Amino acid sequence: MLLEKFKDLSFLIYGLGITGKSVINFFDKNNIKNYKVWDDHDKFLYKKKRPSDLNKTFKEVNYIVLSPGISLFKLKNKTLKKYKNKIITDIDIIFLLQKNFKSILVTGTNGKSTTCKIISHILKKRGFKTYLGGNIGKPILNSKIKQNSFLIIEISSFQLAYSKFIRPDYAFLLNVTNDHLDWHGSYRNYLNSKMRIFENQKKNQFAIVNRKMKNEFKKRKNVGKLITPNIKNYIKIKTKIKNPYIKSEINSENISSILELTKLLKISNKSLINSLNTFIGLPHRYEIFLKKRKCTFINDSKATSFQATKFALQNSKDIYWIVGGLPKKNDKIDLKGLKKNIVKTYIIGKNINFFKKQLKNQLNYCVSKNLRNSIIQIFKDLKTTKRKNNTVLLSPSSASFDQFSNFEHRGEEFKKLCKRYAKKYT
């Protein structure tokens, strides 16, 4: 759609967080004037653009650009559900305007951000012009996208649930496990949202699908070229990779998907390996930030479900594990095959009973209530151990909002406390 035709449409921007504001800025910069705004919590933001009759506006506008944090299942205004067919996202706008770019969209439960960052790093090393945005932190409409560039977008299930026009040249589905069920209402709704990434693809576009999701892809009338990564192909080149972060088992499955993309883009294995060796991992995702004598400290604060934590527990040994926070709906802690890696567990947060029930008769644990108490107790326990190598791991298996503003805040606090008490106790 040409910009001039796009200007003839009318919009309601619903939700004025980071994404909503990026839509407003984009509209203003491109002289798109026919829009109104709404926020349930702030009646004074962009007050001149706020409609006097919200329900009438729902009816009148062509599209409702919904903030990805808003769930129709939890929204108090039930009228919006009637206009679900009008709801789009900020990412839809990019595709509606049909800029001359190649798009790489990545979704999945775990590893989206790291996968996007690795893809961006590889392409930049090869001289491609890239833009990275979406759920990774920077709204994609804030990017000044040039022609013949690669647009790499981390797209969440929240965005996919209402997207209608996305058509990625390369669509990744990494993995799907129970997550965000309170937002979607059920696992089936959550899965269906993830699968929408392939819905509008054409025959000359590619669907890179985790082997466990292969049958789900085939059930639908998708026409994109299906590629199922084989981890054995990655293992063949893994021995040549020197970067310990990349070599960890946590990343193997997702990098096997990236390998398929590099083949399609005719990037050699040698070039791929060189790029992977220079990649620096994202903070709060199995981040090894401190080593003191016989102990390694790992910040995995981004692990907000047990499935995410499971990777960290598989990849470490002699673990002093800090867990707790706001658990995800229907999440369960299954430690089969993992108990041998864990020395002791320290429960924090306001949902102590949930974790006590989950860990009872499985592990040696104590209730420390907060990060500071956990660190103090861990250093006391470390003084008495004879093990030569130990791991202090924050991998909470839950959201952070009971005690912190977000997972980044939790991770930074953990790192600060570890560094402070490490000086005192070692």
Protein Blocks (a to p, Z undefined) as FASTA:
>chain_A
ZZklmmmpccddehjafklmmmmmmmmmnopabbcdddfklmkgokllpcfblmlmmmmp
mbdcddfkbcfklpmblmlmmmmmmpccfklmmmmnopacdddddedjehklmmmmmmmm
mmmmnopacddehjnopafklpccdehiacdddddfklmmmgckbccfbdcdfbdcdehk
lmnopaklmmmmmmmmmmmpcfkbccdddfklmmmmmmpccfbdcddddfklmmmmmmmp
mblklmpmklmmmmmmmmmmmmmnopafklmmmmmmmpccdehiapafbdehjaccddfk
klmbfklmmmmmmmpghiacdeedjddehiacdfehklmmpmbdcdedjklmmmmmmmgo
kbccddehiaklmmmmmmmmmmmpcbfbdcddddehpafklmpmbfklmmmmmmmmmmmm
mmmmZZ
